[in-house]
Amino acid sequence: MDSKSEFILRVEEIYKSYGVGEAKTQVLKSVSMKYEKGKMYTILGQSGSGKSTLINVLGGLDSVDKGKIFCGEHEITKMKPKELVKYRRENLGFIFQMYNLISNLTVRENIQVCEYLSDCPLKIDEIIEVLGLKEHQSKFPSQLSGGQQQRCAIGRALIKNPKVLLCDEPTGALDYKTSKNILVLLEKINRKYGTTILIITHNTAIKNMVHNVITLKDGIIYDNYENEEIIMAKDLEW
């Protein structure tokens, strides 16, 4: 693809470090990549490889030392704090390993919290149906299993109708069966809504269900390739 407009996110030669002097650690080094609209990506790497830092700078949660990040034609690395809030609200949904649900709100209310952040949210009844939470929508987080809580967290991110879902170890705290159910759900969301999905994980099996695979090692892109054959999430084994 030649047109920049066909990529939802573009990263150009970014560097990121933490600390100063002898304690300074270079976390990302000359990282460049492109994320195409409507595709699923996985970012693999061991702890300390820079995966979570990459998600944070893509999400405008952290700054870079050098380089550029674009969402469409807008350079987010030049944005001021208020502009970054607007960027996240209008373009992104975040899914983390920890669910961060509001304990005194029901499933439906937890999802509705983010509905009001969007000018064109998805229909909440449709989201609850897609997530398989219809029978649980009046329950509180403490009454849910881990998988149900993660589904609720996904609904909260999805209701905004984001262009991109940034998922940081979305199955990290879940058992095998529940993890597969969450991956099947993410696959369904990608196909139904055309949402670009980035999944950060240490689970190498997940790479087989996505369109593109990126491997980070010591802050450098070690590998970046497109899958010739994609395995359905339900058929993954690890």
Backbone bond lengths (Angstrom), bond angles and torsions (degrees), N, CA, C in turn:
res aa  C-N    CA-C-N  psi(-1)  N-CA   C-N-CA  omega(-1)  CA-C   N-CA-C  phi
1 M - - - 1.459 - - 1.526 111.08 -
2 D 1.306 116.69 135.88 1.449 120.24 -178.09 1.520 112.83 -103.85
3 S 1.304 116.93 -27.89 1.455 119.93 -175.12 1.524 111.61 -78.98
4 K 1.325 116.24 125.06 1.457 120.35 179.04 1.524 111.27 -62.22
5 S 1.334 116.75 -28.59 1.458 120.28 -175.50 1.525 112.43 -68.44
6 E 1.362 117.45 -14.85 1.452 120.28 -179.42 1.523 112.02 -83.39
7 F 1.318 116.33 -4.07 1.456 120.93 177.45 1.516 109.53 -108.64
8 I 1.334 115.86 128.72 1.464 120.13 -178.41 1.521 110.83 -75.84
9 L 1.346 117.08 -36.23 1.460 121.96 177.55 1.526 109.54 -132.71
10 R 1.333 115.78 139.10 1.461 121.69 175.47 1.524 109.26 -133.02
11 V 1.297 115.47 134.28 1.464 122.24 179.80 1.522 108.04 -119.02
12 E 1.325 116.38 126.63 1.458 120.74 -175.78 1.523 111.12 -125.05
13 E 1.316 115.14 105.49 1.472 123.11 171.10 1.532 113.13 51.23
14 I 1.333 116.41 54.39 1.470 118.02 -178.15 1.528 111.85 -90.49
15 Y 1.315 114.02 146.04 1.456 123.24 176.11 1.524 107.72 -127.32
16 K 1.326 116.47 142.97 1.448 120.43 176.84 1.528 109.46 -147.05
17 S 1.327 116.22 130.90 1.457 120.78 178.33 1.523 109.15 -133.80
18 Y 1.327 115.58 161.49 1.458 122.45 175.42 1.529 108.46 -128.27
19 G 1.328 115.61 149.35 1.450 120.14 178.75 1.521 112.05 84.95
20 V 1.344 115.72 175.33 1.467 121.43 179.74 1.522 109.47 -135.93
21 G 1.312 115.07 159.71 1.456 120.64 176.32 1.516 112.64 59.13
22 E 1.328 115.83 -135.64 1.463 120.63 -178.47 1.526 112.35 -67.84
23 A 1.332 116.05 -19.38 1.466 120.08 -179.42 1.526 112.08 -88.78
24 K 1.325 117.50 -0.29 1.460 121.05 -177.00 1.530 110.98 -69.63
25 T 1.311 115.57 131.99 1.465 121.94 178.77 1.520 109.79 -122.81
26 Q 1.321 116.70 124.00 1.469 121.67 177.48 1.524 107.94 -83.46
27 V 1.338 116.84 115.35 1.467 121.30 -174.19 1.523 112.19 -96.44
28 L 1.323 117.32 -39.90 1.463 122.28 175.28 1.523 108.42 -123.74
29 K 1.341 115.41 136.72 1.459 119.98 -174.41 1.532 109.85 -133.29
30 S 1.312 115.95 109.09 1.469 122.03 174.98 1.533 112.68 52.23
31 V 1.335 116.44 47.34 1.464 121.53 -178.11 1.530 110.07 -85.93
32 S 1.321 116.06 126.56 1.465 122.64 176.49 1.520 108.59 -134.26
33 M 1.336 116.70 135.79 1.465 120.88 176.71 1.521 109.99 -166.47
34 K 1.326 115.52 166.25 1.455 121.95 178.62 1.522 109.18 -131.67
35 Y 1.330 114.77 140.98 1.464 120.82 179.13 1.525 108.53 -117.93
36 E 1.300 116.04 119.52 1.459 121.68 -175.35 1.532 110.74 -85.74
37 K 1.325 115.80 145.51 1.460 121.63 179.46 1.527 111.01 -58.06
38 G 1.333 115.20 135.33 1.457 120.76 172.39 1.517 116.01 79.27
39 K 1.336 118.00 6.95 1.459 120.02 -179.42 1.525 111.20 -106.56
40 M 1.344 114.84 161.08 1.458 121.71 175.88 1.518 108.79 -106.44
41 Y 1.333 115.17 136.63 1.460 121.90 -179.95 1.517 109.17 -127.84
42 T 1.312 115.51 149.46 1.458 119.33 168.49 1.518 108.53 -123.26
43 I 1.321 115.64 141.01 1.460 122.30 177.31 1.520 106.75 -115.60
44 L 1.324 115.47 111.68 1.452 122.16 -176.08 1.522 110.87 -100.83
45 G 1.334 115.57 158.10 1.458 120.09 176.48 1.512 110.88 159.76
46 Q 1.314 115.71 153.35 1.453 121.26 177.77 1.533 109.93 -72.75
47 S 1.318 117.31 168.98 1.458 121.27 174.87 1.530 109.15 -57.64
48 G 1.328 115.59 133.66 1.455 119.78 -179.12 1.512 114.65 88.67
49 S 1.342 116.78 2.48 1.470 119.68 -178.52 1.522 112.67 -79.70
50 G 1.352 117.36 -15.07 1.460 120.67 179.47 1.516 114.44 108.17
51 K 1.350 117.34 6.48 1.461 121.03 -175.90 1.526 112.57 -60.37
52 S 1.325 116.48 -53.98 1.463 120.30 -177.03 1.524 111.66 -67.19
53 T 1.324 116.59 -35.18 1.466 119.52 176.33 1.519 110.20 -62.18
54 L 1.327 117.06 -40.37 1.456 120.78 178.50 1.524 110.85 -61.32
55 I 1.329 117.55 -45.24 1.470 121.13 177.52 1.530 110.38 -60.47
56 N 1.323 116.87 -41.47 1.463 120.67 -178.51 1.519 112.65 -64.13
57 V 1.332 117.37 -39.93 1.472 118.54 -179.68 1.529 110.77 -76.57
58 L 1.334 117.68 -32.70 1.469 120.08 174.77 1.523 110.22 -64.42
59 G 1.324 115.71 -35.87 1.454 120.36 -178.23 1.514 114.24 -84.83
60 G 1.328 117.14 1.91 1.458 119.73 -179.70 1.520 112.93 69.73
61 L 1.342 116.22 19.71 1.465 120.98 178.34 1.528 110.92 -88.24
62 D 1.323 116.29 -16.40 1.451 121.95 178.87 1.528 108.21 -145.18
63 S 1.307 116.07 156.80 1.466 121.37 -178.61 1.525 110.28 -96.37
64 V 1.324 116.88 166.16 1.464 121.86 174.75 1.520 109.37 -107.26
65 D 1.322 116.67 158.34 1.457 120.75 176.30 1.521 110.75 -78.72
66 K 1.324 114.53 -35.43 1.466 120.41 -176.41 1.519 108.42 -158.59
67 G 1.333 116.14 152.33 1.457 120.94 179.05 1.523 111.95 106.26
68 K 1.332 116.37 179.48 1.458 121.74 -175.32 1.518 111.13 -133.06
69 I 1.342 115.03 145.31 1.462 122.15 172.66 1.520 107.60 -127.97
70 F 1.327 116.53 130.31 1.454 122.04 -179.41 1.520 110.38 -118.65
71 C 1.327 116.08 142.11 1.464 123.11 166.68 1.523 104.82 -113.56
72 G 1.322 116.61 109.14 1.466 118.93 -169.38 1.520 108.28 62.46
73 E 1.318 117.12 -123.75 1.460 121.02 178.22 1.525 112.75 -102.53
74 H 1.339 117.16 7.25 1.456 121.08 -178.08 1.522 110.65 -98.00
75 E 1.326 116.42 125.17 1.455 120.91 -179.68 1.528 109.84 -84.67
76 I 1.321 115.92 109.67 1.460 119.22 -176.78 1.532 111.79 -76.78
77 T 1.334 117.10 -22.07 1.462 120.20 179.99 1.527 112.13 -70.89
78 K 1.329 117.66 -7.36 1.468 121.55 176.69 1.522 111.87 -105.13
79 M 1.324 116.16 -3.52 1.459 119.48 -173.02 1.527 112.28 -75.41
80 K 1.329 115.49 145.98 1.452 122.77 173.89 1.533 108.92 -83.72
81 P 1.338 118.22 165.41 1.473 120.72 -175.67 1.522 114.91 -50.21
82 K 1.332 118.78 -45.04 1.469 120.50 -179.60 1.524 111.19 -66.27
83 E 1.332 116.50 -34.63 1.468 120.41 178.25 1.526 110.26 -69.63
84 L 1.323 117.10 -35.15 1.459 120.81 178.31 1.526 111.47 -67.32
85 V 1.330 116.19 -37.31 1.471 120.03 175.87 1.524 109.78 -60.70
86 K 1.313 116.44 -44.54 1.467 121.97 179.61 1.538 110.20 -64.49
87 Y 1.331 116.01 -41.28 1.474 121.38 178.32 1.523 110.73 -59.42
88 R 1.325 116.68 -47.51 1.467 119.89 -179.39 1.525 111.22 -66.53
89 R 1.318 116.47 -41.63 1.463 120.61 -177.74 1.527 111.34 -63.80
90 E 1.331 117.18 -39.90 1.462 121.06 -172.64 1.525 114.08 -89.34
91 N 1.333 117.98 -18.15 1.459 119.64 -170.77 1.521 116.27 -123.54
92 L 1.334 117.50 -25.45 1.456 119.69 -166.79 1.516 114.42 -120.89
93 G 1.330 114.47 150.02 1.451 122.63 166.69 1.521 107.03 -125.64
94 F 1.321 117.30 139.42 1.464 122.09 -178.08 1.518 110.81 -114.16
95 I 1.333 116.10 134.83 1.461 122.10 174.37 1.523 107.19 -128.91
96 F 1.335 116.13 124.23 1.451 120.82 -176.96 1.525 110.66 -116.71
97 Q 1.321 115.58 170.04 1.457 120.82 177.32 1.525 111.18 -63.69
98 M 1.340 115.74 -37.85 1.463 120.95 175.18 1.526 108.41 -90.44
99 Y 1.307 117.84 136.79 1.461 121.81 -169.50 1.529 113.14 -76.02
100 N 1.337 117.07 -32.92 1.467 121.72 177.49 1.529 113.27 54.04
101 L 1.323 116.17 40.21 1.462 120.28 177.23 1.527 109.80 -80.87
102 I 1.319 115.95 156.38 1.470 121.36 178.75 1.524 107.84 -86.62
103 S 1.332 116.27 117.44 1.464 121.39 -167.31 1.523 114.34 -63.86
104 N 1.340 117.85 -30.70 1.471 119.58 -176.69 1.523 112.77 -97.26
105 L 1.333 117.11 14.16 1.465 121.67 173.98 1.521 109.52 -113.11
106 T 1.320 116.57 146.92 1.464 121.21 177.25 1.525 109.81 -73.61
107 V 1.324 115.02 172.63 1.467 120.60 176.36 1.528 110.42 -54.48
108 R 1.305 115.98 -49.92 1.465 120.37 -178.87 1.536 110.92 -60.40
109 E 1.316 116.70 -43.20 1.463 120.58 -178.38 1.525 111.79 -69.23
110 N 1.348 117.54 -36.18 1.454 120.81 176.72 1.530 111.00 -61.49
111 I 1.313 116.11 -38.92 1.470 120.24 178.37 1.523 110.40 -71.44
112 Q 1.332 116.21 -40.31 1.465 120.75 -178.16 1.520 113.46 -63.75
113 V 1.333 116.98 -24.21 1.465 120.74 179.24 1.529 110.84 -52.14
114 C 1.331 116.76 -41.31 1.470 120.51 -177.83 1.530 112.89 -91.54
115 E 1.318 117.01 -12.67 1.468 120.09 177.34 1.522 110.23 -60.02
116 Y 1.330 116.06 -36.86 1.459 120.81 -175.24 1.528 113.03 -76.85
117 L 1.345 117.00 -5.92 1.464 120.29 179.04 1.520 112.38 -86.18
118 S 1.323 117.01 -8.65 1.457 120.92 -174.39 1.520 112.03 -114.92
119 D 1.327 115.25 145.06 1.464 120.86 174.83 1.524 111.13 -81.17
120 C 1.339 116.30 -18.87 1.473 119.35 -179.30 1.530 109.84 -138.90
121 P 1.345 116.90 63.15 1.468 120.06 -178.57 1.528 111.67 -68.78
122 L 1.316 115.13 158.62 1.454 119.97 171.65 1.523 108.27 -74.86
123 K 1.323 116.85 162.21 1.459 120.82 -179.48 1.519 109.85 -73.50
124 I 1.323 116.15 127.44 1.463 120.08 -173.77 1.529 112.22 -63.95
125 D 1.325 118.58 -36.75 1.463 119.74 179.12 1.528 111.19 -64.79
126 E 1.335 115.77 -35.68 1.465 120.43 177.50 1.529 110.31 -67.03
127 I 1.334 117.03 -43.73 1.460 121.28 179.70 1.522 110.69 -61.62
128 I 1.325 116.41 -46.55 1.465 120.71 -179.75 1.525 110.38 -60.72
129 E 1.329 116.65 -38.30 1.467 121.69 178.17 1.528 110.45 -66.48
130 V 1.335 116.96 -47.58 1.466 122.11 -180.00 1.528 110.72 -59.69
131 L 1.333 116.35 -38.39 1.454 121.70 -177.60 1.528 113.64 -78.70
132 G 1.336 116.36 -9.13 1.460 119.86 -178.00 1.514 112.60 70.62
133 L 1.343 116.50 32.79 1.463 121.21 -176.58 1.529 113.48 -112.01
134 K 1.321 116.94 11.37 1.462 120.02 -175.90 1.521 111.88 -56.22
135 E 1.328 116.98 -42.38 1.464 120.59 -177.93 1.530 112.14 -76.32
136 H 1.323 116.83 -10.91 1.466 120.61 -175.02 1.525 112.91 -114.87
137 Q 1.335 117.92 4.70 1.459 120.59 -170.33 1.529 114.17 -65.51
138 S 1.326 117.42 -19.27 1.471 120.22 179.65 1.529 112.40 -99.07
139 K 1.327 116.78 3.16 1.458 120.84 -179.86 1.531 110.70 -85.73
140 F 1.334 115.07 159.21 1.459 121.66 174.87 1.533 109.04 -95.65
141 P 1.338 118.14 158.25 1.468 120.89 -177.54 1.524 114.39 -50.15
142 S 1.327 117.64 -38.26 1.464 120.82 -178.35 1.526 112.43 -65.13
143 Q 1.327 116.63 -16.41 1.465 121.14 -179.08 1.531 112.10 -95.82
144 L 1.331 116.66 4.97 1.460 121.50 -175.50 1.522 111.64 -109.39
145 S 1.327 115.97 154.82 1.460 121.04 171.12 1.530 108.77 -76.29
146 G 1.326 116.49 169.93 1.459 120.11 178.27 1.518 112.39 -59.11
147 G 1.324 116.71 -42.23 1.461 120.67 179.40 1.520 112.09 -64.68
148 Q 1.327 116.17 -40.15 1.470 119.70 178.27 1.525 111.22 -66.76
149 Q 1.334 116.92 -37.00 1.459 119.76 176.80 1.527 110.90 -64.91
150 Q 1.335 116.47 -40.27 1.461 118.90 179.06 1.524 110.94 -67.54
151 R 1.332 117.38 -35.68 1.463 120.22 175.74 1.531 110.36 -62.66
152 C 1.308 116.50 -40.03 1.458 120.82 177.77 1.527 110.27 -63.81
153 A 1.337 116.60 -42.38 1.462 120.87 178.13 1.528 110.78 -63.24
154 I 1.328 116.89 -37.43 1.466 120.76 176.92 1.524 109.88 -65.98
155 G 1.335 116.11 -40.61 1.463 119.89 177.89 1.509 112.05 -61.57
156 R 1.319 116.11 -40.42 1.464 121.14 178.01 1.529 111.17 -61.29
157 A 1.334 116.65 -39.65 1.464 120.65 178.46 1.524 111.70 -73.20
158 L 1.333 115.97 -35.38 1.463 121.03 -173.12 1.523 113.56 -80.33
159 I 1.337 118.11 -29.75 1.458 121.65 -173.80 1.527 112.13 -58.19
160 K 1.321 117.06 -27.26 1.465 120.96 179.50 1.520 112.36 -70.53
161 N 1.345 116.56 -9.93 1.464 121.33 -174.99 1.534 110.27 61.05
162 P 1.352 116.76 53.37 1.464 120.00 -175.60 1.518 112.68 -72.48
163 K 1.305 115.40 153.69 1.469 119.87 174.45 1.525 110.30 -71.93
164 V 1.339 115.67 -34.25 1.468 121.28 -175.27 1.525 110.28 -133.71
165 L 1.339 116.32 134.45 1.462 122.26 169.87 1.523 107.85 -103.94
166 L 1.326 116.35 121.37 1.458 122.27 176.64 1.522 108.23 -101.47
167 C 1.317 116.93 113.45 1.462 121.86 -172.96 1.520 110.30 -114.93
168 D 1.329 117.15 113.03 1.461 122.04 -179.29 1.525 109.32 -102.78
169 E 1.330 115.83 103.11 1.476 122.75 -178.44 1.527 111.59 49.51
170 P 1.353 117.78 56.67 1.479 119.75 -175.04 1.525 114.09 -66.62
171 T 1.342 117.24 -17.04 1.470 119.51 179.19 1.528 111.48 -113.12
172 G 1.321 117.59 8.31 1.467 121.61 -172.94 1.511 115.10 -60.73
173 A 1.333 117.35 -29.45 1.466 120.28 -176.51 1.537 112.00 -103.84
174 L 1.332 116.61 12.03 1.461 120.42 -172.78 1.524 111.85 -113.37
175 D 1.345 116.29 155.47 1.457 119.99 176.98 1.528 110.04 -75.89
176 Y 1.323 115.55 175.20 1.476 121.79 -173.00 1.528 112.46 -58.01
177 K 1.326 116.88 -51.72 1.465 120.55 -176.91 1.523 111.61 -63.37
178 T 1.326 116.76 -44.90 1.460 120.88 -179.26 1.528 110.78 -66.85
179 S 1.338 116.55 -37.82 1.464 120.77 177.41 1.527 110.92 -58.71
180 K 1.322 115.80 -45.24 1.462 119.54 179.52 1.522 111.41 -63.42
181 N 1.324 116.80 -38.69 1.466 120.09 178.60 1.530 111.18 -63.56
182 I 1.344 116.76 -38.42 1.462 120.24 178.21 1.523 110.49 -67.56
183 L 1.332 117.43 -39.57 1.470 121.07 178.71 1.528 110.98 -66.18
184 V 1.326 116.48 -39.28 1.477 120.55 175.27 1.524 109.71 -60.94
185 L 1.324 116.75 -40.33 1.462 121.35 179.28 1.525 111.28 -64.87
186 L 1.334 118.13 -44.44 1.464 121.21 178.59 1.531 110.85 -62.29
187 E 1.311 116.19 -39.73 1.464 121.92 176.71 1.534 110.40 -61.09
188 K 1.323 116.25 -43.32 1.470 121.99 179.24 1.526 110.95 -63.88
189 I 1.331 116.88 -41.77 1.474 121.77 178.69 1.518 110.54 -62.37
190 N 1.334 116.62 -43.59 1.461 120.99 178.67 1.528 111.18 -59.03
191 R 1.306 116.19 -43.22 1.472 119.96 -176.93 1.527 112.01 -76.44
192 K 1.318 117.07 -38.20 1.466 120.01 -176.08 1.524 112.63 -75.06
193 Y 1.337 116.22 -41.24 1.466 119.91 -173.41 1.532 114.08 -109.68
194 G 1.341 117.76 -6.18 1.459 120.17 -178.95 1.519 113.02 67.91
195 T 1.329 116.73 26.16 1.459 122.00 -178.25 1.525 110.36 -76.60
196 T 1.322 116.80 130.86 1.459 120.74 172.29 1.519 107.86 -71.91
197 I 1.337 116.81 130.00 1.464 120.74 -175.65 1.520 110.23 -126.37
198 L 1.334 115.97 127.36 1.456 123.09 174.88 1.522 108.29 -112.57
199 I 1.315 116.34 120.54 1.462 121.14 -178.42 1.524 109.29 -113.86
200 I 1.322 116.00 114.20 1.457 120.81 173.07 1.518 107.96 -88.93
201 T 1.331 116.72 130.53 1.455 119.14 -176.13 1.520 110.75 -159.83
202 H 1.320 115.61 159.22 1.460 120.84 170.01 1.533 109.67 -104.06
203 N 1.338 116.80 -1.97 1.463 122.53 179.92 1.537 109.14 -83.66
204 T 1.309 117.02 104.15 1.474 120.98 -173.98 1.525 112.99 -66.98
205 A 1.343 118.49 -20.12 1.469 120.36 -179.81 1.527 111.11 -64.89
206 I 1.327 117.08 -30.14 1.468 121.16 -176.41 1.530 111.47 -63.74
207 K 1.319 116.97 -25.46 1.466 119.97 -178.92 1.525 112.39 -60.60
208 N 1.328 117.70 -22.05 1.464 121.11 -176.28 1.525 113.81 -79.34
209 M 1.358 117.93 -12.26 1.460 120.48 -177.06 1.528 113.03 -101.69
210 V 1.337 117.50 -1.38 1.465 120.64 -174.16 1.519 111.31 -109.37
211 H 1.345 115.24 168.98 1.462 120.09 179.79 1.527 112.32 -77.41
212 N 1.340 115.92 -40.05 1.468 120.55 -176.63 1.527 111.42 -132.83
213 V 1.314 115.59 144.47 1.459 122.17 -177.71 1.530 109.40 -122.47
214 I 1.329 115.15 128.18 1.458 121.52 178.59 1.521 107.26 -122.39
215 T 1.331 117.14 130.86 1.455 121.58 177.94 1.520 109.59 -115.42
216 L 1.329 115.50 126.78 1.464 121.57 175.94 1.518 109.41 -103.76
217 K 1.338 115.60 139.60 1.461 121.40 176.45 1.520 107.80 -143.19
218 D 1.323 116.37 117.49 1.466 121.68 -178.78 1.531 111.95 54.11
219 G 1.341 116.06 39.86 1.459 121.03 175.35 1.512 115.61 79.38
220 I 1.323 117.23 5.69 1.464 122.11 -178.59 1.524 108.96 -119.06
221 I 1.339 117.09 145.20 1.463 120.01 175.13 1.527 108.51 -72.20
222 Y 1.318 114.99 109.95 1.457 122.22 -177.26 1.531 110.91 -84.56
223 D 1.345 115.49 -32.09 1.466 120.75 -179.33 1.518 109.02 -155.22
224 N 1.326 116.59 149.40 1.472 122.29 -179.85 1.518 107.31 -156.36
225 Y 1.338 116.51 108.53 1.458 118.45 -176.26 1.525 111.59 -146.14
226 E 1.320 114.81 162.87 1.469 122.09 178.06 1.518 109.05 -100.22
227 N 1.323 116.30 134.76 1.457 120.81 178.68 1.526 110.74 -70.10
228 E 1.311 116.30 129.05 1.463 120.63 175.96 1.519 111.18 -78.33
229 E 1.323 115.92 -31.52 1.465 121.64 178.66 1.517 108.83 -133.61
230 I 1.325 116.39 126.81 1.461 121.64 -178.28 1.527 109.48 -104.00
231 I 1.321 115.92 130.88 1.470 122.07 178.03 1.525 108.21 -95.45
232 M 1.315 116.55 134.57 1.458 120.80 176.90 1.528 109.78 -61.79
233 A 1.333 115.42 144.14 1.469 120.67 -176.77 1.533 111.31 -55.91
234 K 1.315 117.37 -37.92 1.464 120.48 -177.51 1.519 112.70 -65.03
235 D 1.338 116.83 -20.26 1.470 121.73 -177.71 1.519 113.29 -98.48
236 L 1.329 117.50 0.70 1.469 120.43 178.81 1.525 110.31 -68.49
237 E 1.325 114.83 147.03 1.465 120.46 175.89 1.522 109.02 -136.26
238 W 1.334 115.79 139.85 1.464 120.30 173.77 1.524 110.25 -151.73
